[in-house]
Every structure is written in structure tokens, then in C-alpha cells.
Amino acid sequence: MVAGWLMIAGVLQAFINFDKLRLKFFPDDGLLYIPRGLKIVCMYSFFVCDWYWVVLMYFYRGTIGW
């Protein structure tokens, strides 16, 4: 579950931060470059979301555990 979450977050970060990679997979999306401010907001959002997930796993380790 955690490995899947990290994979999804990594793929999203790659598509947000590497414009050439995104354009290789989605050439007709209409955006040549994503603005830097939007990239920074996405990185902070992923950071907060990941730490929220860590906190949930800690407090509900009986439910989420093996």
C-alpha cells in the first residue's frame, strides 16, 4: 500500500516537474510549460499529504498494520 502510494506520488511529481517528460506522454495538453509557482504549490501539497498519511498510519497502526 505504501509502495503504491509512493509510486503514484513519484509519477505525479515527475509529470509536474519535468515538462519534456509530460509532453512526451501528453503532447496535445495545450501547455508548453507549467508555471514555477504551480510546481511549488504542488510540491508543498504532496509534502503535506505525505506527512498526513504518515500520521494516519502512526495513529491507526492497528487498522493499517499487517
Secondary structure as UniProt FT lines:
FT   HELIX           2..17
FT   HELIX           19..25
FT   TURN            27..28
FT   HELIX           36..59
FT   HELIX           61..64
//
